[in-house]
């Protein structure tokens, strides 16, 4: 009987053991299931991270080409200098630190500190090291028998043309990612796919030797081909930069060259610019000196210094052409003219009587010309840039049509150009325009109390002259893969037809008359049919805020007017001048740009009969000839010959062979060394009339070449000369003198 309780106890113990075993194994199985199945990926990645170290390898960014495949931005291989503390002794570390300090310009103590980590096989000393310097590092390590110094391939961005188109191209940051400009906008296309170097680690977490390393190559980015033409861009940069210096422009200048038939941008600049190879350095000397002159030391002073430096950097990176709305002034009258013609608010036979003012909402708004222009045709109204007449045109257009066409010309929204940071303009609502007593419609009609960006303005002008078609401006025409194959091509995007071709033809006719007879005479170039419009606008918001009177001077030119191909817009924001106007300051800049780019772009000169009489001729090569033998051929070119010296052969000549000079110029033939050494002094002709300037230069033994409005104009005076007064030059040197029409100095 006593065995029954004992058996019962055994059964219970066995049952308990089975239950505990089942529960225990169940818990283990559950944990294994959770670890291996549910959380398998997590623990697998954790194990890998403990066993492997990954180092990124930067991909080469794609190249940025101009339209003719000139390289504007390229990536080149550079190196990261790395050493392995586990593989060098303390004595070697001392030697290595001395060498790297000299070769890489790194702090010696920095290297020593990194060398103390003896469990590490991978310590970075310096990134972005050029090959020549990297080779010096390896040579030094080899000479001193220091193992464990090696290089990791990296990529660095270069801009071969330096500052050219810097605000368009932008630049990259330390991580090789696009910052600003096209580099930022097309970053995903240009950046490629980074590679990686995977290194094994031992149980202590220390990097294992290099033989336990796998390399996964980076995939280079795609390249882009721009509509920008390096030659056009260079000429645009040159003339806008010169204008900034000449006229002391305080708030930067902007310039755009556009193909009006497609919207393609051939050139775009903001001046002063910067060097994208060194974007953190403030390029403008005056700005940089002002920032560096700020007091430093206290926490507040350091904060103020950093803020001023950052603001100066951001400003120089900013593309004024797309991100800064401005008051367009009278350039905007092109829109009012086109809209008035298209809506029937005006026509070529319409006349306007300007007594010198126009009353809007009980307020007299005056014309720039005291006493007004009197009775004038529509074409004369455009030539004179008459504000009262354009207020009348705006009133006849009416608020609804004005608002609708403003939107249709693309100025109510960003253009969509492929650049980051494009701003929108500022304009009046329909409700505001309908309040005629407020004068918003009247002032808008002549380009004040509204703001547009330069890219909006030139895009609208292009539509007004190209037959009425509004195109979306663009900068990238093709994308190429790393092997140079075309992936995509940008087709011009015509958004809509804004005005009829007939209206556009009339606009072209009137804009050409502005250059031949009106306020744009300073943009005239013999042989080319150029049209355009001047602009002088008051910065009203600045005046209301600070009381300061500042202006923006601008000019937009179009050529050739019989079949418009190209438009050029230049604006100078706050020139340090008094009584300065777009007609006298900005128009000559656009004229000079056209003089350079039109021959390059293949636009042939077509002279009028009058222009042919004054056309330049090309000087022949007379070196080595008998001086008297060549006098006849010189005379056949309508040139004069003057023999200097007593030799029997021409040793040199001035102007040089191939030079283009006006008919009637004198070719100096030097026949001995003594005559070659003779120099003459360039006179100062600025401010002189054409007759006086011509006489002074010829009397000095020099030749004169006239640009600008020419010397036939009774109101013309010399505005600038190509060689500084007082300069010693060879007899016969050509002095180019630019003449301006003083009678139009007050025309907006």
C-alpha positions in Angstrom: 0.0 0.0 0.0 2.9 2.3 0.7 4.1 2.2 -3.0 1.1 4.0 -4.3 2.0 7.4 -3.0 5.6 6.8 -4.1 4.5 6.0 -7.7 2.1 8.9 -7.7 5.0 11.2 -6.7 7.2 9.9 -9.5 4.4 10.5 -12.0 4.0 14.0 -10.8 7.7 14.7 -10.9 8.0 13.2 -14.4 5.0 15.3 -15.6 6.6 18.4 -14.1 9.9 17.6 -15.8 8.2 17.1 -19.2 6.2 20.3 -18.8 9.4 22.2 -17.8 11.3 20.7 -20.8 8.5 21.5 -23.2 8.2 25.1 -21.9 12.0 25.5 -21.9 12.5 24.2 -25.4 9.4 26.2 -26.5 11.0 29.4 -25.2 14.2 28.5 -26.9 12.5 27.7 -30.2 10.4 30.9 -29.9 13.6 32.9 -29.4 15.3 31.3 -32.3 12.3 31.9 -34.5 12.2 35.5 -33.4 15.9 36.0 -33.9 16.3 34.1 -37.1 13.0 34.7 -38.8 11.3 37.8 -37.4 14.5 39.8 -36.6 16.9 38.0 -38.9 17.7 40.9 -41.1 18.4 43.2 -38.1 20.8 40.8 -36.5 22.4 39.9 -39.8 23.1 43.6 -40.5 24.4 44.1 -36.9 26.8 41.2 -37.3 28.0 42.5 -40.6 28.5 46.0 -39.1 30.7 44.5 -36.4 32.7 42.5 -38.9 33.0 45.0 -41.7 33.9 48.6 -42.1 32.6 50.5 -45.3 34.4 53.5 -46.8 32.6 55.4 -49.6 34.4 56.0 -52.9 33.2 59.2 -54.6 32.0 58.9 -58.2 33.3 61.2 -60.8 30.7 63.8 -61.7 29.7 64.2 -65.3 31.3 66.9 -67.4 29.5 70.2 -68.1 30.1 71.2 -71.8 29.3 74.3 -73.6 27.3 74.1 -76.8 30.5 73.4 -78.8 31.7 70.7 -76.4 34.2 72.9 -74.6 34.6 71.7 -71.0 33.2 74.2 -68.5 33.2 71.8 -65.5 35.2 68.6 -65.1 36.0 66.0 -62.5 39.5 64.7 -62.0 41.0 62.0 -59.8 42.5 63.1 -56.5 43.5 61.1 -53.5 42.8 60.7 -49.8 46.0 60.0 -47.9 45.5 57.2 -45.4 47.9 55.4 -43.0 47.7 52.4 -40.8 48.8 53.0 -37.1 48.8 49.3 -36.5 51.6 48.8 -39.0 54.1 51.5 -37.9 56.2 52.0 -34.8 56.3 55.1 -32.6 59.6 56.1 -34.2 58.2 55.7 -37.7 55.1 57.8 -36.6 57.5 60.7 -35.6 59.2 60.5 -39.0 55.9 60.3 -40.9 54.5 63.3 -39.0 57.4 65.4 -40.0 57.1 64.4 -43.6 53.4 64.8 -43.9 53.5 68.2 -42.2 55.9 69.4 -44.9 54.3 67.7 -47.9 50.6 68.0 -47.0 50.7 71.1 -44.8 48.9 69.3 -42.0 49.6 69.8 -38.3 52.3 67.4 -37.0 50.5 66.8 -33.7 47.4 65.8 -35.7 49.3 62.9 -37.3 51.0 61.9 -34.0 47.6 61.7 -32.3 46.1 59.5 -35.0 49.1 57.2 -34.9 48.5 56.4 -31.2 45.5 54.3 -32.1 47.5 51.1 -32.7 44.3 49.0 -33.2 43.4 50.9 -36.3 44.4 50.2 -39.9 42.7 53.2 -41.5 43.3 56.8 -40.4 42.6 59.6 -42.9 45.2 62.3 -43.0 44.0 64.6 -45.8 41.4 64.5 -48.6 41.4 65.9 -52.1 45.2 65.6 -52.6 46.5 66.2 -56.2 48.4 63.3 -57.8 51.8 65.1 -57.8 51.6 65.7 -54.0 50.1 62.2 -53.3 53.1 60.7 -55.2 55.5 62.7 -52.9 53.8 61.1 -49.9 54.3 57.6 -51.2 57.9 58.3 -52.2 58.6 59.7 -48.7 57.1 56.6 -47.0 59.1 54.3 -49.3 62.4 56.2 -48.7 61.9 55.9 -45.0 60.7 52.3 -45.1 57.4 53.1 -43.5 54.7 50.5 -44.4 51.0 51.2 -44.1 50.8 54.5 -46.0 48.4 54.2 -48.9 46.0 56.3 -51.1 42.2 56.0 -51.6 40.9 57.3 -54.9 38.6 60.3 -54.8 37.2 63.0 -57.2 37.5 66.8 -57.3 35.6 69.3 -59.4 37.5 71.8 -61.6 36.2 74.8 -63.6 38.8 75.4 -66.4 37.5 78.8 -67.3 37.6 80.1 -63.7 35.0 82.8 -63.0 33.2 82.5 -66.4 29.4 81.8 -66.0 30.1 81.1 -62.3 26.5 82.0 -61.1 25.1 79.8 -63.9 27.4 76.8 -63.3 27.4 77.0 -59.5 29.8 74.7 -57.6 30.1 71.5 -55.5 30.5 71.1 -51.7 33.1 69.0 -49.9 31.0 65.9 -50.4 31.0 66.5 -54.2 27.3 67.4 -54.3 26.0 70.3 -56.3 25.6 73.6 -54.5 23.9 76.4 -56.5 23.5 76.8 -60.2 23.4 73.9 -62.7 25.5 71.8 -60.4 22.6 71.8 -57.9 19.7 71.7 -60.4 21.2 68.7 -62.3 22.9 67.1 -59.3 21.1 63.7 -59.7 22.1 63.5 -63.3 25.7 64.6 -62.8 26.6 62.9 -59.5 26.7 59.2 -60.5 26.7 56.3 -58.0 29.4 56.2 -55.3 31.5 53.0 -54.9 32.8 51.6 -51.6 35.7 49.9 -49.9 34.7 47.1 -47.5 37.3 46.2 -44.9 37.1 43.2 -42.5 37.4 43.8 -38.7 38.6 41.2 -36.2 36.9 40.2 -32.9 38.4 43.2 -31.1 36.9 45.6 -33.7 40.3 46.4 -35.2 40.7 46.8 -38.9 42.3 43.7 -40.4 45.2 44.1 -43.0 44.5 45.4 -46.5 44.4 42.0 -48.1 41.0 41.6 -46.3 39.5 44.5 -48.3 37.1 44.4 -51.2 36.6 47.3 -53.6 33.4 48.2 -55.4 34.0 50.7 -58.2 32.0 53.9 -58.4 29.8 54.6 -61.4 30.5 58.0 -63.0 27.7 60.5 -63.5 26.1 61.6 -66.8 27.3 64.7 -68.6 25.3 67.7 -69.8 25.7 69.9 -72.9 24.6 73.5 -72.4 23.2 76.0 -74.8 25.8 78.4 -73.4 28.5 79.3 -76.0 31.8 79.9 -74.3 32.8 82.6 -76.8 29.5 84.5 -76.5 29.7 84.0 -72.7 33.3 85.4 -72.7 32.3 88.5 -74.6 29.2 89.1 -72.4 31.3 88.7 -69.3 34.0 91.1 -70.6 31.6 94.0 -71.4 29.4 93.7 -68.4 32.5 93.5 -66.1 33.9 96.6 -67.7 30.6 98.5 -67.3 30.6 97.6 -63.6 34.0 99.1 -63.2 33.5 102.1 -65.5 30.3 103.2 -63.8 30.9 102.1 -60.2 27.9 99.8 -60.1 27.0 99.2 -56.4 24.4 96.5 -56.5 25.8 94.2 -59.3 24.9 93.9 -62.9 23.3 91.3 -65.1 23.4 90.3 -68.7 21.6 87.7 -70.9 22.0 86.6 -74.5 19.0 84.6 -75.8 18.1 82.9 -79.1 14.7 84.5 -79.6 13.5 81.7 -81.9 14.0 78.9 -79.3 14.5 80.3 -75.8 18.0 78.9 -75.7 20.4 80.9 -73.5 23.7 81.6 -75.2 25.2 83.6 -72.4 24.2 84.7 -68.9 26.2 86.6 -66.4 26.1 88.4 -63.0 28.9 90.8 -62.1 30.9 90.9 -60.0 31.2 87.1 -60.2 33.3 84.5 -58.3 35.7 81.6 -58.8 33.8 78.3 -58.5 37.2 76.6 -57.9 37.3 78.6 -54.7 33.7 79.6 -53.9 34.2 80.4 -50.2 36.6 83.3 -50.9 34.8 86.6 -51.4 35.9 87.6 -54.9 35.0 91.2 -54.9 38.0 93.0 -53.4 36.0 95.9 -51.8 33.5 93.6 -50.2 36.2 91.2 -48.9 38.2 94.1 -47.4 35.0 95.5 -45.8 34.2 92.1 -44.2 37.8 91.5 -43.0 37.9 95.0 -41.5 35.1 94.2 -39.1 36.2 94.0 -35.4 36.7 90.5 -34.0 37.4 89.0 -30.6 34.2 89.1 -28.5 31.4 86.5 -29.1 29.1 89.2 -30.5 31.8 90.5 -32.8 32.6 87.0 -34.1 28.9 86.3 -34.7 28.6 89.6 -36.6 31.7 88.8 -38.7 30.4 85.3 -39.6 27.1 86.8 -40.6 28.6 89.4 -42.8 30.9 86.9 -44.5 28.0 84.5 -45.1 25.8 87.2 -46.5 28.7 88.3 -48.9 29.2 84.7 -50.0 25.5 84.1 -50.6 25.2 87.3 -52.6 28.1 86.4 -54.9 26.7 82.9 -55.5 23.2 84.4 -56.3 22.2 84.6 -60.0 20.8 88.0 -60.4 19.3 87.1 -63.8 16.8 84.7 -62.3 16.4 85.4 -58.6 16.2 89.2 -58.3 13.1 91.0 -59.5 13.7 94.6 -60.6 11.8 97.6 -61.9 12.2 97.3 -65.7 11.5 100.9 -66.5 11.0 101.8 -70.1 12.2 98.5 -71.5 8.7 97.3 -70.3 7.1 99.6 -72.9 7.8 96.9 -75.5 5.1 94.9 -73.7 2.7 97.9 -73.6 3.4 98.6 -77.3 2.8 95.0 -78.4 -0.4 94.7 -76.2 -1.8 98.0 -77.5 -1.3 97.0 -81.1 -2.7 93.5 -80.6 -5.8 94.7 -78.8 -6.5 97.6 -81.1 -5.9 100.1 -78.3 -3.4 101.8 -80.7 -2.2 101.5 -84.3 0.6 102.9 -86.5 -1.6 105.9 -87.5 -2.4 106.9 -84.0 -1.0 110.2 -82.7 -0.5 111.4 -79.1 -0.2 115.0 -77.9 2.2 115.3 -74.9 2.1 118.6 -73.2 4.7 117.4 -70.7 2.4 115.5 -68.3 -0.7 113.3 -68.0 -3.2 113.5 -65.3 -4.1 110.3 -63.5 -6.4 110.2 -60.6 -6.1 114.0 -60.2 -2.3 113.8 -60.1 0.0 115.1 -62.8 2.6 112.6 -63.9 5.3 114.4 -65.8 7.3 113.5 -68.9 11.1 113.3 -68.7 11.2 116.1 -71.2 10.2 119.5 -69.9 7.4 120.8 -71.9 6.7 117.4 -73.4 7.0 116.1 -77.0 3.9 117.8 -78.4 2.1 115.9 -81.2 3.8 112.7 -82.1 3.1 109.5 -84.0 3.1 106.1 -82.3 6.6 105.4 -83.8 7.9 108.7 -82.5 6.3 107.9 -79.1 8.4 104.8 -79.0 11.5 106.6 -80.2 11.0 109.3 -77.6 10.1 106.8 -74.8 7.3 109.2 -73.9 5.7 108.3 -70.5 2.5 110.4 -70.9 1.8 108.7 -74.3 2.4 105.3 -72.9 0.0 106.1 -70.0 -2.6 106.9 -72.6 -1.9 103.6 -74.4 -2.2 101.7 -71.1 -5.5 103.4 -70.3 -6.8 102.5 -73.8 -5.8 98.8 -73.3 -7.8 98.7 -70.1 -7.2 96.8 -66.8 -8.6 93.4 -68.0 -6.6 93.2 -71.2 -3.5 94.6 -69.6 -3.7 91.9 -66.9 -4.4 89.1 -69.3 -1.6 89.9 -71.7 0.8 90.4 -68.8 0.1 86.9 -67.8 0.1 85.6 -71.4 3.6 87.2 -72.0 4.8 85.0 -69.1 5.5 87.7 -66.5 2.9 86.6 -63.9 4.9 83.4 -63.1 8.4 82.0 -63.2 9.6 81.1 -66.7 10.6 77.6 -65.7 14.2 77.9 -66.7 16.3 75.0 -65.5 18.1 76.8 -62.7 17.4 76.7 -59.0 16.1 79.7 -57.1 14.0 81.3 -59.8 12.0 84.1 -58.3 8.7 85.5 -59.5 8.0 89.1 -60.3 5.7 91.5 -58.4 2.7 93.0 -60.2 -0.7 94.5 -59.4 -3.8 92.4 -59.2 -6.7 93.0 -61.5 -8.6 94.7 -58.7 -5.7 97.2 -58.2 -5.5 97.9 -61.9 -9.2 98.6 -62.0 -8.8 101.4 -59.4 -7.8 104.0 -62.0 -7.6 106.7 -59.4 -4.7 104.9 -57.8 -2.7 105.1 -61.0 -1.4 101.5 -61.0 -2.3 100.9 -64.6 -0.7 104.2 -65.7 2.6 103.6 -63.9 2.7 99.9 -64.9 2.3 100.9 -68.6 5.7 102.6 -68.5 7.4 100.0 -66.3 7.3 101.4 -62.8 5.6 100.1 -59.6 6.0 96.5 -60.9 9.0 94.1 -60.8 10.1 91.3 -63.1 13.2 89.2 -63.2 15.7 89.8 -66.1 14.9 86.3 -67.5 11.2 87.1 -67.5 11.8 90.4 -69.2 14.0 89.1 -72.0 11.7 86.1 -72.5 8.7 88.5 -73.0 10.8 90.6 -75.4 11.7 87.6 -77.4 8.0 86.8 -77.8 7.3 90.3 -79.0 9.9 90.2 -81.8 9.9 86.5 -83.0 6.5 86.4 -84.5 4.6 86.4 -81.1 5.7 83.0 -79.8 6.5 82.6 -76.1 9.3 80.0 -75.5 10.4 78.6 -72.2 14.1 79.6 -71.7 16.5 76.7 -71.1 20.2 76.0 -70.6 20.7 72.3 -71.1 20.3 70.9 -74.6 21.6 67.3 -74.2 22.4 64.7 -71.5 25.2 62.3 -72.3 26.1 59.0 -70.6 29.7 58.4 -69.3 30.6 57.0 -72.8 29.4 60.1 -74.6 26.2 58.6 -76.0 23.2 60.9 -76.1 20.5 60.0 -73.6 18.1 62.9 -74.1 17.8 66.1 -76.2 15.9 69.2 -75.1 13.4 70.4 -77.7 12.4 74.1 -77.6 9.1 74.4 -75.7 6.8 76.9 -77.3 4.1 77.6 -74.7 1.7 79.7 -76.8 1.4 82.4 -79.4 0.9 85.7 -77.6 0.5 88.2 -80.4 0.1 87.9 -84.2 3.0 87.8 -86.6 1.8 91.1 -88.0 1.8 92.8 -84.6 5.3 91.4 -84.0 6.5 92.8 -87.4 5.3 96.3 -86.4 7.0 96.0 -83.0 10.3 95.1 -84.7 10.0 98.1 -87.1 9.4 100.5 -84.2 12.2 99.0 -82.1 14.6 99.4 -85.0 13.7 103.1 -85.3 14.6 103.5 -81.6 18.2 102.7 -82.5 18.3 104.5 -85.9 16.5 107.6 -84.8 15.6 107.5 -81.1 16.9 106.9 -77.6 18.9 103.8 -78.6 21.3 105.4 -81.0 24.2 104.5 -78.8 23.7 100.8 -79.6 24.0 101.4 -83.4 26.6 99.3 -85.3 27.1 100.0 -89.1 26.1 97.1 -91.2 23.7 95.5 -88.6 20.0 96.2 -88.3 19.6 96.5 -84.5 16.5 97.4 -82.6 16.0 97.9 -78.9 14.6 99.8 -76.0 16.3 101.8 -73.2 15.3 101.6 -69.6 15.9 103.9 -66.6 13.9 103.0 -63.5 13.7 104.5 -60.1 14.0 102.1 -57.2 10.8 103.3 -55.6 10.7 100.7 -52.7 14.3 101.7 -51.7 13.3 105.4 -51.8 10.2 104.8 -49.6 12.3 102.8 -47.1 15.5 104.8 -46.9 14.9 108.1 -48.8 17.8 107.2 -51.2 17.5 107.9 -54.9 18.9 105.0 -56.9 18.3 103.9 -60.4 18.6 100.8 -62.5 19.9 101.5 -66.1 19.1 98.9 -68.7 18.9 98.3 -72.4 17.5 95.4 -74.4 18.7 94.9 -78.0 17.5 92.7 -80.8 19.3 91.7 -84.0 18.9 91.5 -87.0 15.6 93.3 -87.1 14.6 91.9 -90.6 14.7 88.4 -89.1 15.3 88.6 -85.3 17.7 85.9 -84.0 19.2 87.2 -80.8 18.3 89.4 -77.9 20.7 90.9 -75.4 19.6 92.4 -72.1 22.0 94.3 -69.8 21.1 96.0 -66.5 23.3 98.0 -64.2 21.9 98.2 -60.7 22.8 101.5 -58.8 25.6 103.0 -60.9 27.6 105.6 -59.0 26.7 108.4 -61.5 24.5 111.4 -61.6 22.1 112.1 -64.4 22.8 108.7 -65.9 20.4 107.0 -68.2 20.0 103.6 -69.9 20.4 105.4 -73.3 23.9 106.7 -72.5 25.2 104.0 -70.2 23.5 100.6 -70.9 22.9 101.0 -74.7 26.6 101.3 -75.6 27.3 98.1 -73.6 24.7 96.1 -75.6 26.1 97.7 -78.8 29.6 96.5 -77.9 28.3 93.0 -77.2 26.5 92.8 -80.5 29.6 94.1 -82.3 31.6 91.1 -80.9 29.0 88.3 -81.1 27.1 88.9 -84.3 30.1 88.3 -86.6 31.0 85.2 -84.5 27.4 83.9 -84.8 27.5 84.2 -88.5 25.3 87.3 -88.9 26.6 89.1 -92.0 26.8 92.8 -92.3 24.5 94.4 -94.9 25.5 98.1 -95.4 23.3 100.9 -96.5 24.6 103.1 -99.3 25.6 105.7 -96.8 27.3 103.1 -94.6 29.3 101.7 -97.6 30.9 105.1 -98.1 32.3 104.9 -94.6 32.9 101.1 -94.4 36.2 99.9 -93.0 38.8 98.3 -95.2 41.5 95.6 -94.5 45.1 96.7 -94.4 47.4 94.6 -96.7 50.8 93.2 -95.8 53.5 95.4 -97.1 56.5 94.2 -95.0 59.5 93.4 -97.2 58.2 95.4 -100.1 59.8 98.5 -101.6 57.8 101.4 -100.0 57.1 103.3 -103.2 56.0 100.1 -105.0 53.1 99.6 -102.6 51.7 103.1 -102.4 49.5 102.4 -105.4 47.9 99.3 -103.9 47.4 101.2 -100.6 45.7 104.1 -102.5 43.3 101.6 -104.2 42.0 100.7 -100.8 41.2 104.4 -100.2 44.0 104.6 -97.7 47.0 106.9 -97.4 50.6 105.9 -97.2 53.4 107.6 -95.2 57.0 106.4 -95.6 59.2 106.8 -92.5 63.0 106.4 -92.6 65.5 106.1 -95.4 65.6 102.4 -96.0 64.7 100.6 -99.2 62.4 98.0 -97.7 59.5 98.1 -95.4 60.6 96.6 -92.1 57.3 97.0 -90.3 54.0 98.8 -90.7 51.2 100.4 -88.6 48.3 99.5 -88.7 49.4 95.8 -88.8 48.5 93.6 -91.7 45.0 92.4 -91.6 43.8 95.3 -89.4 40.3 96.7 -90.2 40.5 100.5 -90.5 38.3 103.3 -91.8 38.8 104.5 -95.3 41.1 107.5 -95.4 43.3 106.1 -92.6 47.1 106.4 -93.0 49.4 103.3 -93.3 52.8 104.1 -91.8 55.6 102.2 -93.6 58.8 102.0 -91.4 61.9 101.5 -93.5 64.7 101.6 -90.8 65.2 100.8 -87.1 65.4 104.5 -86.1 61.9 105.2 -87.5 60.5 102.1 -85.8 61.6 103.3 -82.4 59.8 106.7 -82.7 56.8 107.0 -80.4 53.9 109.5 -80.3 51.6 110.4 -77.4 47.9 109.6 -77.4 45.9 112.8 -76.8 42.8 113.0 -74.5 39.7 113.4 -76.7 36.9 112.5 -74.3 34.3 115.2 -74.3 35.4 116.5 -77.7 33.2 116.8 -80.7 33.8 114.5 -83.7 35.6 117.2 -85.6 37.9 118.2 -82.7 38.7 114.5 -81.8 39.5 113.6 -85.4 41.8 116.6 -85.7 43.7 115.9 -82.4 44.3 112.3 -83.2 45.4 112.8 -86.8 47.7 115.7 -85.8 49.3 113.3 -83.3 50.2 111.0 -86.2 47.6 108.4 -85.2 44.5 106.9 -86.9 41.0 107.2 -85.6 38.2 104.6 -85.7 34.8 105.8 -84.7 32.1 103.7 -82.9 28.8 104.6 -81.3 26.6 107.2 -83.0 29.4 108.5 -85.3 30.7 111.9 -86.0 28.1 113.0 -88.5 25.7 113.5 -85.6 25.7 117.1 -84.6 25.2 116.2 -80.9 27.9 113.6 -80.8 30.8 113.8 -78.3 33.6 111.4 -77.5 32.5 109.2 -74.6 35.6 107.0 -74.3 38.8 106.1 -76.2 40.5 102.7 -76.6 44.0 103.8 -75.4 44.5 105.9 -72.3 45.6 109.5 -72.9 49.4 110.0 -72.4 50.3 106.5 -73.6 53.3 106.3 -75.8 52.5 104.2 -79.0 53.8 103.7 -82.5 53.0 106.2 -85.1 49.9 105.1 -87.1 48.3 103.2 -84.2 44.5 103.1 -84.5 42.6 104.8 -81.6 39.0 103.7 -81.4 36.8 106.5 -80.1 33.2 105.8 -79.0 30.8 108.7 -79.5 27.5 109.3 -77.7 24.6 111.5 -78.6 24.2 114.1 -75.8 20.8 115.1 -77.0 19.3 111.8 -75.8 20.9 111.8 -72.4 17.6 112.4 -70.6 15.7 109.8 -72.5 14.6 106.9 -70.3 
